[in-house]
Amino acid sequence: MSDKRQKIRKTFLTAAASDYRDGGLNFPMTRCVTDYLVQEHQELSLLLNELQEQLGVLRLTRDRRKTADRLAGLRRKIAEATHTHVVEEEQILYPALQEHVQGIAFTLDRMRHEHVAGEQAEKTFHQSLDRLLQGAGNPHEVMQSGRQYVIWLRHHLLDENGRLFPMVERGLDPSIQQAVRHAMEEMSQESSARVSEGQTFAAHA
């Protein structure tokens, strides 16, 4: 873990401990973290709906280049949102759960393995779409790998909703949840700023 990530983790744990000693925050929100992550899930689900629609168009359209360009745009948005979501969980939420919830190690390891499997599904889809964009790909291959990617993501989101989120709500007290959410929001803002800077640089290159 980088020094910066260690500092983030130390900051939110210290803040949470201080809040707990002071009697907690003024507005105990037992769904503070899960409400935030569910919003990310909903945004991802909308993007997945669009991706599924464009994969269906690819099978029928004559202008495959135009559809492939749309798929590339959606791919970028989904990849950015997924990466931010995974980093928030693995570098902020999981350490907090390990610190405060007993018997959760197996569940967290399982979630990490799912993230690795998702990276492979994402990579396969990206490679097949890249070949199509270069004029050497197979639309059927893109549709197949894209649908497998969508299936994995939807399954993972459902698994988090049903398995991970109840553990968060039961295992982390309101002050810890508030500190975790604040750290995740800061990380998300940093990620968005880096993406914007990259797009601005590309536009002027």
ROKE-611143 format. One record per residue (C-alpha): chain; residue in three letters; x, y, z. Coordinates in pm, 1 decimal. Example, Ala and Ser with C-alpha at 12.3 -4.5 7.8 and 13.67 -1.06 7.14 Angstrom:
BEGIN
+------+------+----------+----------+----------+
| unit | code |        X |        Y |        Z |
+------+------+----------+----------+----------+
|    A |  ALA |   1230.0 |   -450.0 |    780.0 |
|    A |  SER |   1367.0 |   -106.0 |    714.0 |
+------+------+----------+----------+----------+
end
This chain:
BEGIN
+------+------+----------+----------+----------+
| unit | code |        X |        Y |        Z |
+------+------+----------+----------+----------+
|    A |  MET |      0.0 |      0.0 |      0.0 |
|    A |  SER |    138.1 |    345.3 |    -89.3 |
|    A |  ASP |    228.1 |    602.1 |    177.6 |
|    A |  LYS |    -62.3 |    815.7 |     62.2 |
|    A |  ARG |   -313.4 |    531.8 |    100.2 |
|    A |  GLN |   -172.3 |    442.8 |    441.6 |
|    A |  LYS |   -214.9 |    805.2 |    543.8 |
|    A |  ILE |   -577.3 |    802.3 |    426.4 |
|    A |  ARG |   -649.3 |    486.7 |    620.9 |
|    A |  LYS |   -479.0 |    621.6 |    935.0 |
|    A |  THR |   -668.1 |    949.9 |    903.8 |
|    A |  PHE |  -1015.1 |    798.2 |    887.8 |
|    A |  LEU |   -946.3 |    546.7 |   1165.9 |
|    A |  THR |   -808.9 |    820.6 |   1391.1 |
|    A |  ALA |  -1101.4 |   1048.9 |   1315.1 |
|    A |  ALA |  -1348.8 |    771.1 |   1379.3 |
|    A |  ALA |  -1188.9 |    683.5 |   1712.2 |
|    A |  SER |  -1199.8 |   1048.4 |   1815.8 |
|    A |  ASP |  -1567.3 |   1078.2 |   1721.3 |
|    A |  TYR |  -1644.1 |    762.7 |   1914.4 |
|    A |  ARG |  -1472.8 |    898.3 |   2227.0 |
|    A |  ASP |  -1664.4 |   1224.1 |   2193.7 |
|    A |  GLY |  -1996.0 |   1043.8 |   2184.7 |
|    A |  GLY |  -2031.1 |    996.6 |   1810.4 |
|    A |  LEU |  -2141.2 |   1233.0 |   1535.5 |
|    A |  ASN |  -2456.8 |   1438.9 |   1553.8 |
|    A |  PHE |  -2641.3 |   1235.6 |   1290.9 |
|    A |  PRO |  -2596.2 |    859.2 |   1334.2 |
|    A |  MET |  -2646.5 |    710.3 |    988.6 |
|    A |  THR |  -2627.6 |    334.0 |   1010.0 |
|    A |  ARG |  -2657.0 |    312.7 |    629.2 |
|    A |  CYS |  -2409.4 |    593.6 |    571.8 |
|    A |  VAL |  -2158.3 |    379.4 |    380.5 |
|    A |  THR |  -2402.3 |    149.2 |    204.7 |
|    A |  ASP |  -2619.3 |    437.5 |     84.0 |
|    A |  TYR |  -2309.7 |    586.5 |    -77.6 |
|    A |  LEU |  -2206.8 |    257.5 |   -240.5 |
|    A |  VAL |  -2562.6 |    177.2 |   -350.7 |
|    A |  GLN |  -2567.5 |    508.5 |   -537.1 |
|    A |  GLU |  -2250.2 |    400.9 |   -717.1 |
|    A |  HIS |  -2418.7 |     66.9 |   -794.3 |
|    A |  GLN |  -2719.1 |    244.8 |   -944.7 |
|    A |  GLU |  -2499.4 |    462.7 |  -1164.8 |
|    A |  LEU |  -2308.5 |    154.6 |  -1281.9 |
|    A |  SER |  -2633.8 |    -29.6 |  -1353.2 |
|    A |  LEU |  -2751.6 |    251.1 |  -1581.1 |
|    A |  LEU |  -2424.4 |    236.4 |  -1772.9 |
|    A |  LEU |  -2457.0 |   -142.5 |  -1801.2 |
|    A |  ASN |  -2807.7 |   -100.4 |  -1943.4 |
|    A |  GLU |  -2665.2 |    127.7 |  -2211.9 |
|    A |  LEU |  -2383.0 |   -116.7 |  -2281.8 |
|    A |  GLN |  -2625.8 |   -406.1 |  -2323.0 |
|    A |  GLU |  -2835.9 |   -198.0 |  -2561.0 |
|    A |  GLN |  -2537.3 |   -108.7 |  -2779.1 |
|    A |  LEU |  -2417.7 |   -470.9 |  -2782.8 |
|    A |  GLY |  -2759.3 |   -563.7 |  -2921.2 |
|    A |  VAL |  -2735.2 |   -286.9 |  -3183.1 |
|    A |  LEU |  -2394.8 |   -418.0 |  -3292.3 |
|    A |  ARG |  -2552.9 |   -743.2 |  -3408.2 |
|    A |  LEU |  -2799.1 |   -565.2 |  -3639.0 |
|    A |  THR |  -2637.8 |   -242.1 |  -3751.4 |
|    A |  ARG |  -2463.8 |   -183.3 |  -4081.5 |
|    A |  ASP |  -2258.6 |    103.4 |  -3940.8 |
|    A |  ARG |  -2050.9 |   -105.6 |  -3702.8 |
|    A |  ARG |  -1783.5 |    159.8 |  -3668.8 |
|    A |  LYS |  -2029.1 |    408.3 |  -3520.6 |
|    A |  THR |  -2161.8 |    151.1 |  -3275.7 |
|    A |  ALA |  -1808.8 |     42.8 |  -3184.8 |
|    A |  ASP |  -1723.2 |    404.9 |  -3104.0 |
|    A |  ARG |  -2027.4 |    425.1 |  -2874.9 |
|    A |  LEU |  -1919.9 |    102.2 |  -2707.2 |
|    A |  ALA |  -1571.3 |    244.3 |  -2655.5 |
|    A |  GLY |  -1716.8 |    550.9 |  -2482.2 |
|    A |  LEU |  -1931.9 |    337.1 |  -2254.1 |
|    A |  ARG |  -1638.9 |    106.2 |  -2185.7 |
|    A |  ARG |  -1432.9 |    401.7 |  -2063.5 |
|    A |  LYS |  -1708.5 |    530.5 |  -1833.5 |
|    A |  ILE |  -1775.2 |    185.0 |  -1686.3 |
|    A |  ALA |  -1404.7 |    113.6 |  -1637.4 |
|    A |  GLU |  -1350.7 |    444.3 |  -1457.8 |
|    A |  ALA |  -1654.0 |    395.7 |  -1231.5 |
|    A |  THR |  -1564.5 |     34.0 |  -1155.1 |
|    A |  HIS |  -1201.1 |    114.6 |  -1079.8 |
|    A |  THR |  -1297.5 |    392.4 |   -838.0 |
|    A |  HIS |  -1552.4 |    166.0 |   -668.5 |
|    A |  VAL |  -1304.7 |   -120.1 |   -625.1 |
|    A |  VAL |  -1026.2 |    105.1 |   -492.7 |
|    A |  GLU |  -1263.0 |    265.6 |   -242.0 |
|    A |  GLU |  -1356.7 |    -76.7 |   -112.0 |
|    A |  GLU |  -1014.9 |   -240.7 |   -107.3 |
|    A |  GLN |   -817.9 |     53.5 |     32.6 |
|    A |  ILE |  -1073.6 |    207.3 |    268.9 |
|    A |  LEU |  -1378.4 |     -8.7 |    343.9 |
|    A |  TYR |  -1210.7 |   -349.3 |    374.0 |
|    A |  PRO |   -940.7 |   -230.1 |    618.1 |
|    A |  ALA |  -1211.2 |    -70.8 |    834.4 |
|    A |  LEU |  -1409.9 |   -395.4 |    835.7 |
|    A |  GLN |  -1100.3 |   -599.3 |    919.7 |
|    A |  GLU |  -1029.9 |   -362.3 |   1207.6 |
|    A |  HIS |  -1377.9 |   -370.3 |   1361.0 |
|    A |  VAL |  -1563.9 |   -685.8 |   1249.0 |
|    A |  GLN |  -1462.2 |  -1031.9 |   1361.8 |
|    A |  GLY |  -1489.3 |  -1330.5 |   1127.9 |
|    A |  ILE |  -1508.6 |  -1127.4 |    807.7 |
|    A |  ALA |  -1171.7 |  -1222.2 |    658.4 |
|    A |  PHE |  -1314.1 |  -1501.8 |    440.0 |
|    A |  THR |  -1583.3 |  -1275.8 |    292.3 |
|    A |  LEU |  -1331.1 |  -1002.7 |    212.9 |
|    A |  ASP |  -1093.1 |  -1251.2 |     49.8 |
|    A |  ARG |  -1382.8 |  -1376.7 |   -161.2 |
|    A |  MET |  -1466.4 |  -1022.1 |   -268.1 |
|    A |  ARG |  -1104.0 |   -957.8 |   -363.2 |
|    A |  HIS |  -1097.9 |  -1275.1 |   -573.3 |
|    A |  GLU |  -1415.2 |  -1154.7 |   -746.2 |
|    A |  HIS |  -1244.3 |   -826.3 |   -826.1 |
|    A |  VAL |   -957.2 |  -1016.3 |   -988.4 |
|    A |  ALA |  -1203.8 |  -1222.5 |  -1194.3 |
|    A |  GLY |  -1376.8 |   -901.4 |  -1298.3 |
|    A |  GLU |  -1048.2 |   -751.2 |  -1414.7 |
|    A |  GLN |  -1000.7 |  -1050.9 |  -1644.4 |
|    A |  ALA |  -1354.9 |  -1023.4 |  -1785.1 |
|    A |  GLU |  -1298.4 |   -652.1 |  -1841.6 |
|    A |  LYS |   -964.5 |   -714.7 |  -2012.6 |
|    A |  THR |  -1114.3 |   -975.0 |  -2248.4 |
|    A |  PHE |  -1394.8 |   -738.5 |  -2350.3 |
|    A |  HIS |  -1157.2 |   -444.9 |  -2397.5 |
|    A |  GLN |   -923.9 |   -650.3 |  -2617.1 |
|    A |  SER |  -1203.8 |   -777.2 |  -2841.0 |
|    A |  LEU |  -1345.3 |   -425.8 |  -2880.1 |
|    A |  ASP |  -1000.1 |   -285.7 |  -2957.8 |
|    A |  ARG |   -961.7 |   -539.5 |  -3238.4 |
|    A |  LEU |  -1298.5 |   -434.5 |  -3380.1 |
|    A |  LEU |  -1202.4 |    -67.6 |  -3362.8 |
|    A |  GLN |   -885.1 |   -151.4 |  -3552.1 |
|    A |  GLY |  -1087.5 |   -320.1 |  -3825.9 |
|    A |  ALA |   -970.0 |   -671.6 |  -3748.5 |
|    A |  GLY |  -1221.1 |   -785.4 |  -3488.9 |
|    A |  ASN |  -1530.1 |  -1001.3 |  -3483.5 |
|    A |  PRO |  -1862.1 |   -840.1 |  -3376.5 |
|    A |  HIS |  -1981.4 |  -1171.9 |  -3234.2 |
|    A |  GLU |  -1670.6 |  -1190.5 |  -3015.4 |
|    A |  VAL |  -1733.9 |   -837.5 |  -2888.4 |
|    A |  MET |  -2096.6 |   -918.1 |  -2809.0 |
|    A |  GLN |  -2005.1 |  -1237.8 |  -2629.1 |
|    A |  SER |  -1723.0 |  -1090.9 |  -2419.4 |
|    A |  GLY |  -1927.0 |   -777.1 |  -2349.1 |
|    A |  ARG |  -2221.5 |   -978.1 |  -2222.2 |
|    A |  GLN |  -1993.3 |  -1187.4 |  -2000.8 |
|    A |  TYR |  -1852.4 |   -864.6 |  -1858.1 |
|    A |  VAL |  -2202.6 |   -731.4 |  -1790.0 |
|    A |  ILE |  -2305.2 |  -1060.5 |  -1626.9 |
|    A |  TRP |  -2002.3 |  -1052.6 |  -1397.6 |
|    A |  LEU |  -2059.4 |   -692.4 |  -1293.6 |
|    A |  ARG |  -2429.6 |   -741.0 |  -1222.4 |
|    A |  HIS |  -2358.7 |  -1056.4 |  -1020.7 |
|    A |  HIS |  -2090.9 |   -876.9 |   -821.6 |
|    A |  LEU |  -2318.0 |   -582.4 |   -742.8 |
|    A |  LEU |  -2592.3 |   -817.5 |   -624.7 |
|    A |  ASP |  -2342.8 |  -1010.6 |   -413.2 |
|    A |  GLU |  -2229.9 |   -692.3 |   -243.2 |
|    A |  ASN |  -2588.3 |   -583.9 |   -181.5 |
|    A |  GLY |  -2684.0 |   -915.1 |    -25.0 |
|    A |  ARG |  -2365.6 |  -1022.2 |    152.6 |
|    A |  LEU |  -2123.1 |   -735.8 |    214.3 |
|    A |  PHE |  -2353.8 |   -442.8 |    285.9 |
|    A |  PRO |  -2544.4 |   -609.2 |    575.8 |
|    A |  MET |  -2207.3 |   -675.9 |    741.3 |
|    A |  VAL |  -2115.5 |   -309.6 |    702.6 |
|    A |  GLU |  -2443.3 |   -193.4 |    855.7 |
|    A |  ARG |  -2425.5 |   -436.2 |   1148.0 |
|    A |  GLY |  -2051.5 |   -422.7 |   1211.6 |
|    A |  LEU |  -1951.3 |    -56.4 |   1183.5 |
|    A |  ASP |  -2090.1 |    199.1 |   1426.0 |
|    A |  PRO |  -2214.0 |    535.2 |   1288.3 |
|    A |  SER |  -1893.8 |    727.4 |   1363.3 |
|    A |  ILE |  -1678.0 |    472.7 |   1182.2 |
|    A |  GLN |  -1916.8 |    468.1 |    886.6 |
|    A |  GLN |  -1911.1 |    845.4 |    862.7 |
|    A |  ALA |  -1530.5 |    850.7 |    860.5 |
|    A |  VAL |  -1516.4 |    573.0 |    599.2 |
|    A |  ARG |  -1764.7 |    751.5 |    375.6 |
|    A |  HIS |  -1573.0 |   1077.4 |    401.1 |
|    A |  ALA |  -1250.5 |    901.3 |    299.6 |
|    A |  MET |  -1423.0 |    732.1 |      4.1 |
|    A |  GLU |  -1573.8 |   1060.2 |   -113.0 |
|    A |  GLU |  -1231.4 |   1224.0 |   -102.6 |
|    A |  MET |  -1079.6 |    937.7 |   -299.6 |
|    A |  SER |  -1359.2 |    956.9 |   -557.9 |
|    A |  GLN |  -1304.1 |   1330.6 |   -600.2 |
|    A |  GLU |   -930.2 |   1275.8 |   -648.9 |
|    A |  SER |  -1000.3 |   1007.1 |   -908.7 |
|    A |  SER |  -1246.1 |   1230.6 |  -1097.0 |
|    A |  ALA |   -994.2 |   1514.2 |  -1097.9 |
|    A |  ARG |   -724.0 |   1288.3 |  -1244.1 |
|    A |  VAL |   -961.8 |   1168.9 |  -1516.5 |
|    A |  SER |  -1056.6 |   1527.8 |  -1605.1 |
|    A |  GLU |   -691.9 |   1629.2 |  -1620.4 |
|    A |  GLY |   -616.5 |   1334.8 |  -1848.2 |
|    A |  GLN |   -903.2 |   1420.7 |  -2082.2 |
|    A |  THR |   -796.1 |   1786.4 |  -2095.3 |
|    A |  PHE |   -438.2 |   1683.7 |  -2176.8 |
|    A |  ALA |   -558.1 |   1446.7 |  -2450.5 |
|    A |  ALA |   -776.7 |   1717.8 |  -2602.3 |
|    A |  HIS |   -478.8 |   1953.9 |  -2629.9 |
|    A |  ALA |   -224.2 |   1694.3 |  -2739.3 |
+------+------+----------+----------+----------+
end
